Amino acid sequence: MSLSFDLVVVGGGIFGLTTAYTALKSGMTVALIEEREVAAGASGGLLGALMPHMPARWNPKKEFQFQSLLQLEAHARVLEDETGLPTGYKRCGRILPLTSEDKLHHHIERAEESLTRWHPQETGFSYEVEPEGSRADWLAPGSAPFGLVYETLAARISPRAYTTALAAYIRSNGTLMEGARFLGFDEKTGVVTLEGAPPSIKADRIVIANGYWGYDTISEMTGQSIGRGEKGQAILLEGKGLEDLPAIYCDGLYVVPHEDGTVAIGSTSDRVFENADVDPARTEELLFRASAFCPRLIDREVLTSWAGIRPRCNKRDPMIGLLPERAKTYAAVGGFKISFGIAHLVAKALVAELAGKEPEHGLPETFRPTHHFGHNLLAHDQLS
Ligand SMILES: Cc1cc2nc3c(=O)[nH]c(=O)nc-3n(C[C@H](O)[C@H](O)[C@H](O)COP(=O)(O)OP(=O)(O)OC[C@H]3O[C@@H](n4cnc5c(N)ncnc54)[C@H](O)[C@@H]3O)c2cc1C
């Protein structure tokens, strides 16, 4: 059996799934190949925090993320309608405690800058400083001695529900191959090589979106190592009665209530790691630290702990676009800590590029291959 596609996407995480979904909706024939099962990597997590960058020192990356967060609700609702499945999306808002007078002044300035950056009159989103003692039913007052920020742009989504809905769409409208490990792509013949003896697959173009593992794949293709992994761990507690409360960011941790009566807490960050296994000591640590600023978490049952490896580019921002010295091999890797909030807009820009069209929101220069590989590497059509 030989199957031929306009596009083969490698990796069933949030970047690969949104790319395949968007390409299918643009009319391409698409196969997504996933070594294990959908969301087996970093995208199978618990937290789902969709948190805006601060409205300060504004730049194209912050504007891109802002536009992504503005559009995500509509994107999630369309996907829910198409599949009949929930995504767990909710605009929940976020609390940021202020722990010093310096921080208070700093955030008063940010609140002012939000008036020009977030366009509250058109978007309805606010970033406001509230006095000490605000929201004391959720955040321990002692954790916010100088008051707090409450902003309404932040949202959350269920990583597992969202990826399940995307996968359902791809199964119904394209080809989703789980248990299929990508080994290589011959641009001349279009043959996509998979491990073992699967059906022969051909593609006009491919997108490498296999997360942290993608750095090895890209390194084999280009000889350049542009990123690495960073391990993280999160936990999920029973959270009945907390569903409608805002997310909190305190002490480097997020507390994110979800609509199914759970609360996620995360995350740890380890640049050095041996595997992606859960560490019980980190579970205890997360629970202890979060309960200190959020007493309503005390005595709640830990439902599960989970760890994964985030893809992080050396240049920090994601890398989206055509690989150097290639004509048909693209990549979308390195969402690091913000993948869920930007993946749908990244996918739209990438699919527009594949179709030779101008995207509605262009990718920031810092997301482009030249930023990650340098300008010295030639594009395919500049060779010889
Ligand atoms: C603890 C933790 C908490 C996080 N919290 C948040 C958060 O709140 N908000 C947020 O936006 N982000 C968060 N992140 C980051 C986010 O989860 C990641 O940035 C994102 O999931 C990366 O998605 P990806 O599609 O690039 O990679 P992945 O999700 O890792 O997907 C890559 C896929 O490729 C597959 N694969 C690998 N090699 C091959 C191959 N050769 N052939 C075929 N398939 C292959 C893997 O099996 C995997 O399924 C968190 C991460 C962690 C670890």
The ligand as an ORCA input file, in Angstrom:
! r2SCAN-3c Opt
* xyz 0 1
  C       5.110     20.206     33.749
  C       4.795     21.008     32.525
  C       3.823     22.004     32.599
  C       3.517     22.774     31.478
  N       2.549     23.729     31.572
  C       2.191     24.454     30.475
  C       1.136     25.380     30.545
  O       0.496     25.544     31.578
  N       0.821     26.087     29.409
  C       1.514     25.917     28.232
  O       1.193     26.577     27.239
  N       2.540     25.031     28.157
  C       2.883     24.313     29.245
  N       3.914     23.416     29.184
  C       4.696     23.339     27.958
  C       3.981     22.547     26.897
  O       3.423     21.397     27.476
  C       4.971     22.170     25.776
  O       5.649     23.320     25.316
  C       4.216     21.562     24.605
  O       3.431     20.497     25.037
  C       5.180     21.100     23.526
  O       4.390     20.592     22.482
  P       5.058     19.945     21.210
  O       3.952     19.582     20.289
  O       6.121     20.852     20.682
  O       5.834     18.649     21.750
  P       5.289     17.323     22.483
  O       4.009     17.537     23.150
  O       6.415     16.793     23.303
  O       4.985     16.348     21.277
  C       5.980     15.702     20.525
  C       5.414     14.375     20.044
  O       6.296     13.827     19.061
  C       6.335     12.424     19.252
  N       7.576     11.935     18.623
  C       8.833     12.051     19.089
  N       9.700     11.525     18.203
  C       8.962     11.053     17.169
  C       9.297     10.390     15.932
  N      10.572     10.109     15.578
  N       8.283     10.029     15.102
  C       6.980     10.300     15.407
  N       6.628     10.945     16.570
  C       7.610     11.316     17.426
  C       6.281     12.242     20.762
  O       5.845     10.938     21.111
  C       5.307     13.342     21.165
  O       3.970     12.884     21.226
  C       4.221     22.587     30.268
  C       5.179     21.575     30.171
  C       5.465     20.784     31.297
  C       6.476     19.689     31.173
*
